[in-house]
Amino acid sequence: MSSEIVRFGVLGASAIAQDKVLPALLKAGNARADLLGTRSPAARSEVAERFQISRGAVTMDEAIADDQLDAIYVSLPNSLHAEWIIKALQAGKPVLSDKPLTVSGAEAERVAEVSRATGLPVMEGYMYRFHPQHRYIRQRIADGSIGTVREARAFFLFHMLQAVSATDIRVVDGPGAGALMDMGCYTISAVRMVMGGEPISATGWRVRNSNGLDVGGVANLLFPEERRAQVSWGWDTGNGGNLQVIGTKAILETGNPFVPDQGNPGETVVTELAGQGRLIEHRFDTVDQFQLEFEEFAGAIIEGREPMWTVDDAVQQAKAMDLVRALPALDELARS
């Protein structure tokens, strides 16, 4: 495209859109929010005004049909992602979407088919991957300096059940609800990223509350060549996250892998345990991960290339999620 600014239509005025997405678009060097698509345009006009969305709020159908837009960002309930990503692609718009891209591998495959048929890119919005600490970790894996990655461990925990109401979309979104879709997905994405491959089997269990809502779990993932990963997630315990990458020459660990500067220190540290027990710290300044994500996706559109993370990666992520979602729940095990 000839323009150096990608004009986004943002579908949805969710909390994450207002807290992270729209502020990031105000800072991005090559992208801006040009239109807000919402089910209640009149009610959301103040959101458009507050975030300097130049052409205000319209319906979602009007947004995806607008010929002045270059791309769509989907910030809707998880269960609606596939429907609106496909509609946007069919309307000729590349799509960047909140994670998870879809609620199943089958839905992700349908999105990928439309993406390939239209020739338009789709990227799943795991913003943490654009942080310099993860670029550094990937570089250390790629150059072989930590050896072969044999194991990875990741957890992401938050006392969410104490913080959300019974009507919160993360609780009532049907197949898109629950802790796996909200937080466990990050841990699965992270171990896939550092393993550079896909899990072939999973063992473990999930935790459900008295209403049958997924509130946590643990999974052991087997990768090819007998490599392994462990992930855990939860709304019912702890606060924090961690990613550990265990290579044959060194171990890398970050204690703030997913949401730096969201109630956590903005600065991040990757700790390296090297030969002879040497402990080395690598520090990274505060950045806006969402801004970096938008700048990468907008750059891909401007340059006519694929984004760093493709729709094929999103399909593999959804299939890995399917493996974990199929694990038994503890209440089922107790009855067996």
Secondary structure, 3 states (H helix, E strand, C coil): CCCCCEEEEEECCCHHHHHHHHHHHHHCCCEEEEEEECCCHHHHHHHHHHCCCCCCEECHHHHHHCCCCCEEEECCCHHHHHHHHHHHHHCCCCEEEECCCCCCHHHHHHHHHHHHHHCCCEEEECHHHHCHHHHHHHHHHHCCCCCCEEEEEEEEECCHHHCCCCCCHHHHCHHHCCHHHHHHHHHHHHHHHHHCCCCCEEEEEEEECCCCCEEEEEEEEEEHHHEEEEEEEECCCCCEEEEEEEECCCEEEECCCCCCCCCCCCCEEEEEECHHHCEEEEEECCCCHHHHHHHHHHHHHHHCCCCCCCHHHHHHHHHHHHHHHCCCEHHHHHHC
